[in-house]
């Protein structure tokens, strides 16, 4: 009963398996005195504080973990990611540069450092170069996703298809490193950009079936529901898509989870975008840029996912407001 390691493990279980952040914090409080220099302790404490929207405390915890172990990739990535979510890109880049200077030279670290430049500005130049320098790196399929995104920004759809075909994977990490989009999703995105309706419908139909099967294993998972809604939006199932997206938001509002909530709200914005309700899409985007999240100036400026909104004056005003905050 007095084992700090046991209470840390219990806190981790409550956090990951039950999203019970309050009781996880109670377990951490018991573990804390016996783990004064534990990187896993501070990483977990930061994780939980971040989910609860305690951003200052999360940053403090991750910074402590990095101070204890400056080349620990988990600690470094969590600190950098927290800065990214708060759209504090200069501090994110400085933290990564310090870790690289301390010896964290792995190719994946250089790629993720370059991705910060893209997230801040929308310019893929350094990210393109980092990916080209490490063609075999594809952690969880995340680098394939980036390569496809760059090809889509270039409107080089042949290259996007080549990149996707070159990967043996069936699914690929999203920007938050936790959700995996099926291969058919990217097939649909590429076909949609090319205005090939037949291929778009076929690909998103396949993606939808895969997402539905996931929901059978994990019913009412908010993130899966949010992506399923986007598949339905692209299939023209507007009412179904809106119902699914709103259900996902109701299950996981940002007030309940400050990390997942904005990702799910972004799904609702995407449904509005691809079902033609541009004003509601922009309303949701206005909410999103007012809270921490992965929706940065760079992604909003260049990601084809927001292409239908780019002819809107409100969208350009929203971009300009994000630029003025940097």
C-alpha positions as CSV (number, residue, x, y, z in Angstrom):
1,X,0.0,0.0,0.0
2,X,2.9,2.4,0.4
3,X,4.6,1.6,-2.9
4,X,5.0,4.8,-4.9
5,X,5.5,2.7,-8.1
6,X,2.2,0.8,-7.5
7,X,0.3,4.1,-7.0
8,X,2.0,5.5,-10.2
9,X,0.8,2.4,-12.1
10,X,-2.7,2.8,-10.7
11,X,-2.7,6.4,-11.8
12,X,-1.6,5.4,-15.3
13,X,-4.4,2.8,-15.4
14,X,-7.1,5.2,-14.3
15,X,-5.8,7.8,-16.8
16,X,-5.5,5.6,-19.9
17,X,-8.3,3.0,-19.4
18,X,-11.0,5.0,-17.6
19,X,-10.2,8.7,-18.3
20,X,-10.7,9.1,-14.5
21,X,-8.5,12.1,-14.1
22,X,-9.5,13.1,-10.6
23,X,-8.8,9.7,-9.1
24,X,-5.6,9.5,-11.1
25,X,-4.5,12.7,-9.5
26,X,-5.2,11.3,-6.1
27,X,-3.0,8.3,-6.9
28,X,-0.2,10.6,-8.1
29,X,-0.4,12.6,-4.9
30,X,0.4,9.4,-3.0
31,X,3.2,8.4,-5.3
32,X,4.8,11.9,-5.5
33,X,7.0,11.8,-2.3
34,X,8.6,8.5,-3.3
35,X,9.4,9.5,-6.9
36,X,11.2,12.9,-6.7
37,X,13.3,12.3,-9.8
38,X,11.1,10.0,-11.9
39,X,10.6,11.0,-15.5
40,X,7.6,8.7,-15.9
41,X,6.0,10.3,-12.9
42,X,6.3,13.9,-14.3
43,X,5.3,12.8,-17.8
44,X,2.1,11.2,-16.5
45,X,1.4,14.1,-14.2
46,X,1.8,16.4,-17.2
47,X,-0.4,14.2,-19.3
48,X,-3.2,14.3,-16.8
49,X,-2.9,18.1,-16.1
50,X,-3.1,18.7,-19.9
51,X,-6.3,16.7,-20.2
52,X,-7.8,18.7,-17.4
53,X,-6.8,22.0,-19.1
54,X,-4.2,22.8,-16.5
55,X,-1.7,24.0,-19.1
56,X,0.7,25.8,-16.7
57,X,1.0,22.8,-14.5
58,X,1.4,20.5,-17.6
59,X,4.2,22.6,-19.0
60,X,5.9,22.6,-15.5
61,X,5.7,18.8,-15.3
62,X,7.1,18.2,-18.8
63,X,9.8,20.8,-18.3
64,X,10.8,19.0,-15.1
65,X,11.0,15.7,-17.0
66,X,13.2,17.2,-19.7
67,X,15.5,18.8,-17.1
68,X,15.9,15.3,-15.5
69,X,16.6,13.7,-18.8
70,X,17.3,16.1,-21.7
71,X,17.5,13.4,-24.3
72,X,14.3,11.5,-23.3
73,X,12.2,11.6,-26.4
74,X,8.9,11.1,-24.5
75,X,9.6,14.0,-22.2
76,X,10.8,16.3,-25.0
77,X,8.0,15.5,-27.4
78,X,5.4,16.0,-24.6
79,X,6.9,19.4,-23.7
80,X,7.1,20.5,-27.4
81,X,3.6,19.2,-28.1
82,X,2.2,21.3,-25.2
83,X,3.8,24.4,-26.7
84,X,2.3,23.4,-30.1
85,X,-1.1,23.0,-28.7
86,X,-0.8,26.5,-27.2
87,X,0.5,27.7,-30.6
88,X,3.7,28.8,-29.0
89,X,5.9,27.7,-31.9
90,X,9.1,29.7,-31.0
91,X,9.2,28.0,-27.6
92,X,8.5,24.6,-29.2
93,X,11.3,25.0,-31.7
94,X,13.7,26.2,-29.0
95,X,12.9,23.2,-26.8
96,X,13.5,20.8,-29.7
97,X,16.7,22.6,-30.7
98,X,18.0,22.2,-27.2
99,X,17.1,18.5,-27.2
100,X,18.9,18.0,-30.5
101,X,21.9,19.9,-29.2
102,X,21.9,17.6,-26.1
103,X,22.2,14.5,-28.4
104,X,18.7,13.6,-29.6
105,X,19.8,13.3,-33.2
106,X,17.5,10.6,-34.4
107,X,16.0,11.2,-37.9
108,X,12.5,11.2,-36.4
109,X,13.5,14.1,-34.1
110,X,14.8,16.1,-37.1
111,X,11.5,15.5,-39.0
112,X,9.4,16.5,-36.0
113,X,11.5,19.6,-35.6
114,X,10.9,20.5,-39.2
115,X,7.2,19.9,-38.8
116,X,7.1,22.8,-36.3
117,X,8.2,25.2,-39.1
118,X,5.3,23.9,-41.2
119,X,2.7,24.2,-38.4
120,X,3.8,27.7,-37.7
121,X,4.0,29.1,-41.3
122,X,2.4,26.6,-43.7
123,X,5.7,26.5,-45.6
124,X,6.6,22.8,-46.2
125,X,10.2,23.5,-47.3
126,X,12.1,22.3,-44.3
127,X,9.7,19.4,-43.6
128,X,10.0,18.3,-47.2
129,X,13.8,18.3,-46.9
130,X,13.8,16.4,-43.6
131,X,11.5,13.7,-45.0
132,X,13.7,13.4,-48.1
133,X,16.7,12.9,-45.9
134,X,15.1,10.0,-44.1
135,X,13.0,8.2,-46.7
136,X,12.7,5.0,-44.6
137,X,11.4,6.7,-41.5
138,X,7.6,6.1,-41.0
139,X,6.7,5.8,-37.3
140,X,3.2,4.6,-37.1
141,X,2.7,5.8,-40.7
142,X,2.9,9.4,-39.5
143,X,5.6,10.3,-42.0
144,X,3.5,8.9,-44.9
145,X,0.7,11.2,-43.8
146,X,3.0,14.2,-43.9
147,X,4.4,13.1,-47.3
148,X,0.9,12.8,-48.7
149,X,-0.1,16.2,-47.2
150,X,2.9,17.9,-48.9
151,X,2.1,16.3,-52.2
152,X,-1.5,17.4,-51.8
153,X,-0.4,21.0,-51.1
154,X,1.7,20.8,-54.3
155,X,-1.4,19.4,-56.1
156,X,0.8,16.6,-57.2
157,X,-1.7,13.8,-56.9
158,X,0.4,11.3,-58.7
159,X,3.0,11.7,-56.0
160,X,0.4,11.4,-53.3
161,X,-0.8,8.1,-54.7
162,X,2.8,6.9,-55.1
163,X,3.6,7.7,-51.5
164,X,0.5,5.9,-50.3
165,X,1.1,2.9,-52.5
166,X,4.8,2.7,-51.3
167,X,3.7,2.0,-47.7
168,X,2.8,-1.5,-46.6
169,X,0.7,-0.2,-43.8
170,X,-3.1,-0.3,-43.6
171,X,-3.5,2.7,-41.4
172,X,-1.6,5.9,-40.6
173,X,-1.1,8.1,-37.5
174,X,-2.8,11.4,-37.3
175,X,-1.1,14.6,-36.1
176,X,-1.8,13.7,-32.4
177,X,-0.1,10.3,-32.7
178,X,-3.1,8.4,-31.3
179,X,-5.7,8.1,-34.0
180,X,-5.0,5.9,-37.1
181,X,-6.8,6.8,-40.4
182,X,-7.4,3.8,-42.7
183,X,-5.6,3.6,-46.1
184,X,-9.0,4.1,-47.9
185,X,-9.3,7.5,-46.1
186,X,-6.3,8.9,-48.0
187,X,-7.5,7.3,-51.2
188,X,-10.7,9.2,-50.7
189,X,-8.9,12.5,-49.9
190,X,-6.8,12.3,-53.0
191,X,-9.7,11.3,-55.3
192,X,-11.8,14.2,-53.8
193,X,-9.0,16.7,-54.6
194,X,-9.0,15.4,-58.2
195,X,-12.8,15.7,-58.4
196,X,-13.1,12.0,-59.2
197,X,-16.5,11.4,-57.7
198,X,-16.6,7.7,-58.4
199,X,-13.3,7.0,-56.7
200,X,-14.1,9.3,-53.9
201,X,-17.4,7.5,-53.1
202,X,-15.7,4.1,-53.3
203,X,-12.8,5.0,-51.1
204,X,-14.9,6.7,-48.4
205,X,-17.4,3.9,-48.5
206,X,-14.5,1.5,-47.6
207,X,-13.2,3.8,-45.0
208,X,-16.6,4.1,-43.4
209,X,-16.9,0.3,-43.2
210,X,-13.6,0.1,-41.4
211,X,-14.5,2.9,-38.9
212,X,-17.9,1.2,-38.2
213,X,-16.1,-2.0,-37.4
214,X,-13.9,-0.2,-34.9
215,X,-17.0,1.1,-33.2
216,X,-18.2,-2.4,-32.8
217,X,-15.1,-3.1,-30.7
218,X,-15.2,0.3,-28.9
219,X,-18.8,1.6,-29.0
220,X,-19.3,5.4,-28.8
221,X,-15.7,6.2,-29.1
222,X,-15.8,10.0,-29.7
223,X,-12.8,10.2,-32.0
224,X,-13.9,7.4,-34.2
225,X,-17.4,8.8,-34.4
226,X,-16.0,12.2,-35.4
227,X,-14.0,10.6,-38.3
228,X,-17.0,8.4,-39.3
229,X,-19.0,11.6,-39.5
230,X,-16.5,13.1,-41.9
231,X,-16.6,10.0,-44.1
232,X,-20.4,10.3,-44.2
233,X,-20.1,14.0,-45.1
234,X,-17.9,13.1,-48.0
235,X,-20.4,10.4,-49.1
236,X,-23.2,13.0,-49.1
237,X,-25.0,11.7,-46.0
238,X,-25.4,15.1,-44.5
239,X,-27.9,14.5,-41.8
240,X,-26.2,11.3,-40.6
241,X,-22.8,13.1,-40.6
242,X,-24.1,16.0,-38.6
243,X,-25.8,13.6,-36.1
244,X,-22.6,11.6,-35.6
245,X,-20.4,14.6,-35.3
246,X,-22.6,16.3,-32.7
247,X,-22.8,13.0,-30.8
248,X,-19.0,12.9,-30.7
249,X,-18.9,16.5,-29.4
250,X,-21.5,15.7,-26.8
251,X,-19.6,12.7,-25.6
252,X,-16.3,14.5,-25.4
253,X,-16.6,18.3,-25.1
254,X,-13.4,20.3,-24.5
255,X,-14.6,21.0,-21.0
256,X,-14.4,17.3,-20.3
257,X,-11.1,16.7,-22.0
258,X,-9.0,19.7,-23.1
259,X,-6.8,17.5,-25.4
260,X,-9.3,15.3,-27.3
261,X,-12.2,17.7,-27.1
262,X,-10.8,20.2,-29.7
263,X,-9.8,17.3,-32.0
264,X,-13.4,16.1,-32.0
265,X,-14.8,19.7,-32.4
266,X,-12.5,20.0,-35.4
267,X,-14.4,17.0,-36.9
268,X,-17.6,18.9,-36.6
269,X,-16.1,21.8,-38.4
270,X,-14.9,19.5,-41.1
271,X,-18.5,18.0,-41.5
272,X,-19.9,21.5,-41.9
273,X,-17.1,22.3,-44.4
274,X,-17.7,19.3,-46.7
275,X,-21.5,19.5,-46.5
276,X,-21.5,23.1,-47.7
277,X,-22.5,24.9,-44.4
278,X,-19.6,27.4,-44.6
279,X,-20.9,29.8,-41.9
280,X,-21.3,27.1,-39.3
281,X,-17.8,25.7,-40.2
282,X,-16.3,29.1,-39.7
283,X,-18.2,29.4,-36.4
284,X,-16.6,26.2,-35.2
285,X,-13.2,27.3,-36.4
286,X,-13.6,30.6,-34.5
287,X,-14.1,28.5,-31.3
288,X,-11.2,26.2,-32.1
289,X,-8.6,29.0,-32.5
290,X,-9.7,30.4,-29.1
291,X,-8.6,27.2,-27.3
292,X,-5.4,25.1,-27.3
293,X,-5.4,22.6,-30.1
294,X,-3.5,21.3,-33.2
295,X,-5.3,23.6,-35.6
296,X,-2.5,26.0,-36.3
297,X,-2.0,28.9,-38.8
298,X,0.1,26.7,-41.0
299,X,-2.4,23.8,-41.3
300,X,-5.4,26.2,-41.7
301,X,-3.6,28.1,-44.4
302,X,-2.5,25.2,-46.6
303,X,-4.2,21.9,-45.7
304,X,-6.6,20.9,-48.5
305,X,-9.1,19.8,-45.8
306,X,-10.2,23.5,-45.5
307,X,-10.2,24.2,-49.3
308,X,-14.0,24.9,-49.6
309,X,-13.6,27.8,-47.1
310,X,-10.8,29.7,-48.7
311,X,-13.1,31.8,-50.8
312,X,-14.7,33.2,-47.7
313,X,-13.8,36.6,-46.4
314,X,-14.4,35.4,-42.8
315,X,-11.8,32.6,-43.4
316,X,-9.2,35.1,-44.5
317,X,-10.0,37.3,-41.5
318,X,-9.7,34.3,-39.2
319,X,-6.3,33.5,-40.7
320,X,-5.1,37.1,-40.3
321,X,-6.2,37.1,-36.7
322,X,-4.1,34.0,-36.1
323,X,-1.1,35.6,-37.8
324,X,-1.5,38.7,-35.6
325,X,-1.3,36.6,-32.4
326,X,2.0,34.9,-33.3
